[in-house]
Amino acid sequence: MMATRPADIVSPTNTQILPPKTSVEDARRQGRAPYDKPTPANTIMLFIDHQIGLMAGIRDFTSLSEYKSNVVGLARTAKALKIPVLLSSSNAQWQNGDTLAELKEIFSEEPIYRRTGIINCYEDPTFRKALEDVVNQTGRRHIVISGVTIGTCCAFPTLSMLQDGYKVFPVIDACGGWNRYEVEAAMLRMANAGAEPVTTFAFACELQADWKLPSGNDMFAPFVENLPEYGFIVQNFWNNANQHVVPDPFGMVK
């Protein structure tokens, strides 16, 4: 005989996010690992050198469509959460090619800082000034960065910004590499220096934090459109939730 289960306990729909009891500063003083959480209110996103010429050479993904979808999903996340962004390109007039068209469309109101030779965007005076202007205007110091390739466009500015006291989150699956050795070396180098590598959609969940927040509806777009594994699940559910796209001849679905 099956035992009777206790009643489920459902969180109230008006609950709010509960932070850790210990502040980041107190955690550091006590020798604990602090969770200096990235939020839509404290982050800036950098999209570095996602250029069609460079992207054609990426070899660490099973397909370039997967890599491109992650980049676009990250961009849509920034847009949905109203996070400030900076875009930069390197020698776009030559073989590196122009910035990915989807990024230009999503951020049509943002300029592209077109570097003319300096590889590390943080070492480029024009780009550095643009970033520092946003930091000074907003007080944000959590930097989210993606770029091509991960070993140069992402790793070099990450190391530089860590030295200057920023909290840096490289989005490793919205970067690309010439080969897996470049990717592995870059991830080790950045993590050992204090960066916190993240992935696109796990990081999007971290930023959203609570699906009840008003941004939840807008945040559905990157998950449905750029993470097809999840998009299919969502679409299948809603196709059959209140209307049956495919009629059930057995009469089992009510």
N, C-alpha and C positions, 0 to 999 in steps of 0.2 A: 504494500500500500504506500502510495506516494505521500511524503510528509507535506503538511500545509506550509506554504511559503509565507513569511511575514509580508505585510503590505509594503509596497515600494515607497521610498522617501524621495519626493520631488522637490528640487530647489525652487524657491519662489521666483517668479519671473521678474521681480524688481530687484534682485540681488545685484550688487556691484563687485568689481574686482577687489579681492582682498590681498594686499601686498604682504611680503614677509614681515614678521614682527621686528626684525633687526634692520636698521638702516645700513646702507652700503658702507658708510664711514665706520660705524660700530663693528660691522663684520670684518672689515680690514684690521681694525685695532685688535680684534679678538683672534686674528689669524685664520679666519674663515674665508672661503671663496665667495666674494660678493656677486650678486646677480644684478649688475648695473643694466637694467632692462631697457632695450630699445623700444621706443613708442613712436606713434605718429607725431608727437609733440616735441621730441628731442632729436630726431634724425634728419640727415640730409642724404640724398642719394646721388651718386656719381655714376654716370654711364660713359665709360672711357673707350674710345676707339672701336666701337661696334661698327666697323666699316666693311662694306661688301667685298672689297678686295682682300682684306685680312681674314674675314670670316670664311672665305672660300678655302683657306688653307688649314682649317681646324681639323684635327685628326683624332681627338680623344672621345668623340661621341659616336654612337652607332649611326646617327644620321644628323645632318645639319639642321633638319627641320625640328628635331628635339631641342637642340641648342637654341635655335632662333625662338622657339616657342617659350623657353624659359626667360630669355631676355625680354620678350614682349610682355610676358606675364608679370615680370618684375616691374616693368614700366607701368603697366595698368594698375598694379598695386600702389605704386607711388601716386598715381593720378587719383585713384579712388580714395586714398587716405590724405590727399592734399599735402603731401610731403614735398618740400623744395627739392628741385633737381638741378644738376649742372651736367651739360653734355660737352664732350670734347672730342676732337678728331686730330689725327696726325698726318700731315702732308696729304690731305684728301685729293689734291689736284693731280697727284701721281698715282702710282700703282696701288696704294692703300684703298683708294676709292672713297665714295661718299658715305655718310652715316646711314645706317639702316633706315629705309623709308618709313617703316612703322614707328620708329622712335621720333622721326621728324613730324609725323602726323599726330601722334599722341601728345607730344610736347611742342605743338605748333607755335605756342607763344614764347618759347624759350630760344635764346640764341645758342649757336654752337660755337664753342671756343676752339678755333682752328689753329692748333700749334704748328709751327713751321720748322721744326727740327728737334726741339727738346723732347726726349722720350718720356721722361717721368713728368706727368702732368703737374704734380705738386711743385716741381722745380721750374715750371714755366711761370714767369712773373704775372702775365695776364690772367692765367687761370687761378694762380694762388690768390691774387687780389679778389677775384670773383668769389672764391670760396670763403675767404676771410670776411668779405662784405656780408655774405649770408650769415656766417657765424656771429658777427658783431650785431647784426640786425635782429637775430632770433635767439641767440644764446645757445643754439644747438651745437653739440660737440660729438654726437654719435654719427659716424660716417659710414654709410653703406656704399660699397663700391663693387662694380662689375666691369670687366674689360677684356679686350682681346689684344695680346694673349695674356693668360694668367701670370706667366712668369715675368712679364715686363709691364704691360699696361695696368695690371692690378697690383702685382707684388711691389714694384718700386714705390709708387705713391703710398701704399699701405705702410711700408717700413718707414717712410719719411714722416707720415702723419702720426704714427705711433711715437716717434721721437719727439714730436711737438705736443704730445699729451692728448691727442684725440683717441676716442674709443672707436675702433675700426672693425667692421664686419664685411669681409670679402664674401660675395655670393658666388660660391665656387662653381655651381652648375649654370650660372649665367655668364661664365667666362669660358674661354676655350684655350686649347694648347696645341702646339705642333705635334706633340706626342705625350704619352702618359708619364714619361720621366719628367718633363717640364712641369706637368700638373702636380705630381707628387712632391717634387722639390719645392715648388712654390708654396704649396699648402704647409709643408713642414717649416719652411723658412718663416712664413707669416705667423703661424701658430706659435712657434718658438719665441717669436718676438713679442707676442702678447695679443695678436689679432684673434678674433673669434670667427672662424669660418662657418658659414651657414649655407643653406640651400634655399632656393626660391620660394617654394610653397610652404615649407616648414616655417621659414622666416615671415612669410605673409601671415600665417596663423599667429605667430608671436606678436606681430604688430597689431593685428585685429583684436586679439586677446579675448573678446567676448562677442559672439555673433548677435547678441541683442543690441549692440551699439548701432547708431544710425548708419554708420559706414558699411554695415553688413550687407545691405542690398547691392551697393556698388562693388563690394569686394567679391561678389559672386562671379562677376565677369571674368577676372583672370583665372579663377579656378575652373569654370565651365569651359572657357574658350582656349585656355593654354595648358590645362592639365586634363587631357582627354580621358584618362582613366577615371577621374573623378567626375568629369563632365557627363560621361555616359551614365554613371550611377544616378546623378541628379536628374538628368533628362528622362531616364527610364522611370524613376519614381514619379515625377510630376506628370508624365504622360499617362500614368495609370492611377494617380491618386484620386482625382475627382471626375475624371472622364477616361473612358477606356478607348485609347487609340486603336488597340487591337481587341475586338469583341471576344469574349470568352464563350466558346460554344458549349462548354461543360456547365456553365452557370455557377462556377465555384467562386469567382471574384464578385464581391458585392459592391 
